[in-house]
Amino acid sequence: MKNLVIDEAFLQQVETLQMLIKNNVAGQFGGNHKSKTFGSSCEFSDYRDYLAGDDITKIDWNAYARFDKLYLKLYNDERQMHTKIYVDASRSMAYGKGKKDEQALKIAATIAYLSVNDMDKVSVYAVRDKTVNDVFTGLLGKDAYTGAVGKLNEVEFDGDSYLSDAILPSNVGYGDGMSVIISDFLTDNDYERAIDHLASKKRDILCIQVLSKEELNPKVRGKMHFFDSETVERSYRKNITREIAKAYKQALDYATGRIRDYCAARGADYMLVSSEDSVTRVFFEKLVGMGVLK
């Protein structure tokens, strides 16, 4: 990409955002992230007396009911999660003046930061055609993140993407954290099998649909000639009337509803994001409001 999307100013913004979330939400991504599969730990070990400042979620309330005293449950090991982020790097993600591609990279960088900040591993992949390409993998800690996150600026958005064909053959892991797919999901290609596959692997799933302001609320009228952003041979000539604009809005509602409902049926989280939304709005308002950060 020509512009540096992930720069020092953006990273400072993300760090400020992390502090806002930390001060307003008990827990988030990371070593303390409660996976739907495992919970926050793996094997019970022993009890000890509760001390002021301990994590109250580890109090054994059954023991309190029996002995009228607070005991804390101890575990042999806190399970480390692995956040895996898949960025749709097709040409359609570069459509619009609002820079869907830049928004996708910012969201990926922010989720990665929240993960390493709480001691999770994180990997980011660019999906192009039928291939999952490593951007960086298995990062642990802020130093590793700082050294690698700039690689997101090198992601090129071009060609088509086949999310299912790309993700299914890759190593997605089993029940050890969250998988995030960032895409416009405006494609004839299949993405449902990817969601099903991740669900079968007991992954927590978050699908983030990024659309430009032109896609969400087009203003065009009159005679227009459109080209498919991923298959330039396909084009569309039409006189854009009020009826055509209304039909487009209905088609868009269908497309967003399709991915939203599919996620809901598989126990996955879904979020629609405008390319114009600030990172603070995306994370502090939307994801916290949804309960994804909790």
N, C-alpha and C positions, 0 to 999 in steps of 0.2 A: 504494500500500500504506500502511496506517496506521503501521506501525513502520518506522523507518529501518534497513534491513538493512545497507546499506553506510554505515558511519559511521567516525569517526576510530579508534575502538578496533579495528574490523575491519581497517582499512587497516594499522594497526600490526602486527596479527597476520599479515597477508599479507607485510609486509616482513620480519618475523622468519622466516616460512616460506621466503621466497626465499633468505635467508642460509643456512638449514639445507640447502636443496637445493644451493646454490652450493658449500657446503663439502663436500658429500658426493657430488656428481655432476659429472662433467666435461662441461659444456655443458648446454643446455636449450633451451626455446623461444627464438627470436630470430635475430639476424643470423648467429649461429653454428649455428643449427639446420640439421641435415643433411636436406634434403628428399629423399624417395625418388626424386624426379624429377631434381633438379639437383645434389645434393651441396651443398657449402658455398661454391662459387664458380662463376663462369661461363666464364672464358677464361684459359688458361695464358699467362703472359707470359715468365718468365725464371727463373733459378736464382740463389741466393746462398748463401754459407756459413752453416751452422747456428750459431746463437748460443745460449748457455744461457738458458733461459726461453722459447724459441720453441715454437710449437705443434708437437708431435712428429707429429701426424697429417699435416702438410704435408711431412714428410721424404720424399725420393725414395729408396726403399730399393733400387731397381734401380741407381741411380747409385752408391749406397754399395757395392753388390756389385762394381761395376766398378772404382771408384777408391779404395775403402777410406776414404772421407771423406764426412761428412754434408753434404748439400745440401738447402736448403729450396726448394720450388716456390713461385713467386710468381704471383699472378693479377691481372688488370687491375682486377677489381671483385668485391667481396663481394656476393653477391646478397641483397637484402632480401626477407624473407618477409612475407606478409600473412595474419595469422590472422583467420578469420571465424567468429564464434560465433553460432549460431542457438538462441534460447531459446523453447521451446514455451510460449506464454502463454495456453493454453486453461484453462478453468475446472477441469478435472481436476487440474491442477498445484497447485491451492490446496487439494486434499483432504488431510485428515488433520491431527492435532494436531502432527505433526512438521514441518509447514511445508515441503512439497516446493518450493513457489514460492521461499521464502527460500533453500533450499539451492541451487536452480538459479541464483539471482542471485549467490550467494556464489562458486559455481564459475566462473561467467562472469567475475566481477570478478577472481578470482585468475588465471585463464588470461590475461586481458587484461593484468594486471600483469606476469606472467612474460614476456609477449611484448614489451611496451614496454621492459621493463628491459634486454632484450638487443637493442634497436634495431629490432624489427620494427614494422610497422604492424599495427593491430588495429581490427576493426569488430565491433560487437555489434548483433544484430537480434532483435526480438520477432516471433514467428510466431503470428498469430491469423487464424482462418478461412483464406482463401486468399491472404493478403498477408504479405509480409516488410516489417516496419516498422523504420526506422532508430532505434536508441537512441543510438549514436554511431558514426561511421565515419572510417576513415583516420587514427586517432590515432597520433602519433609522440612518444615521449618521456614522461617521468614528469610533467612539468608539465601537458601536455595531458591525460594520464590523470587526474591529481588534479582537474582542472577539470571533467571530463566524467563520471567514474565514478558520481557521485551521481545521474545520470539513470536508473540502474537502479532506484532507489527509486520511480520514477514508472511503472514497468511495471505494467499492470493485467492480471490473469489472469481471463479471462472467455471465454465462448463455446466454440467448437470450434477445432480446428486441422487443416489439411490440409497436412502438411509438403511433400509432393511438389508439389502444385499451387501452393504458395507459393514454394518454392525454385527450381523449374525455370525460371520466366520471369525470375528475378533475375540480376544479374551476379555469378557465383560466382568469376570469375577462372580462370586456366589455369596449373596447375603452379607456383604461386608461394607455396605455404604450406599451412597446415592449415585444414580446415573442421571445426568442432565442433558437433554437434547435441546439445542437452540437453533431454530429454523423458522422460515416463514410458513412452512407446511403447505405452500400453494403449489402443489405438484400433482401430476397424474400418477407419479411413481408411488409405490407402496411404502408406507411408513408403519403401518399397523403391526406387521410381523416383528419389527424391531421392539416395539413396546411390549408385545406379548412375550418375546424372548427375554427381555430384561425382567419382566414380572415373573416368568418361570424360574429365573435365577435368584428370586427373592431379593431383588434390588429395590430400594426406594427410588421412585421415578419422578422427575420433574421435567415437564415439557414446556418450553418457553417459546411462544409464537411471536416473532418480531415482524411488524408491518410498518411500512412507511406512511406518512400522512397522506400521500397521494393515493395509496391503496385503501386507507381507512375512510377517506372523505374526498374523492376525486371531484375536481372542479371543471373538468373539460366539458365543452359543448361544441356542437357543430361537426363538420366533416373532419375525421381523424384517421390516421393510419398508424396502427399499433404493430409492434414486433414482439414476438416471444423472446424474453430476455435470455432464455437458455437454449432455445432452438430458433436461431434468427431466420431460418427458412420459412417459419410459420409467421404469417402476418394476418392482420384483421383491419379491413376498411369499413367504416360505418359512420353514418351521420348520428352523432350522439345527441339524442333527444332526452327529455325528462323521463320518458318511459324506459329508455335504455339505461339511464342512470339508476332508476328504481330497480330494474332487473339485476343490475350489477350489485347493488346493495343487498338484494336478496341472496344472490350467489355467494357474496362474501359472508353473510350471516350463516349460510349453510356450511361453508368451508371452515369457519371458526367453530361453529357448533359441532361439526363432525369430530374434530380433534379433541375439543373439550369433553364431549360425551364419551368418546372412546377412552380417554384417560380416566374419567370417572368410573367407567365400567371395569377398569383394570386396577383400581385403587391407586392410580397415579395422580399427581398434582399437575395442574395446568394453569398457565398465566399468559394473557395477551398483553403485549408491550408495544407501545408506539416507539418508533425511532426517535421521536421528540422527547420522550420521557427522560427525566434526569435519573442518574444512578440512585440518588437518594430516594426518589419517588418509587422506583422499581423495588428497592430492597426494604426501605424503612416503612413505607406505606403498604405496598402490595404484598410482599412476601411475609412480612410480620403479620399483616391483617389476615392473610390466608392461614396462618399458623405453621407455615413451612419453617420459619425461624422461630423456634420456641424452646 
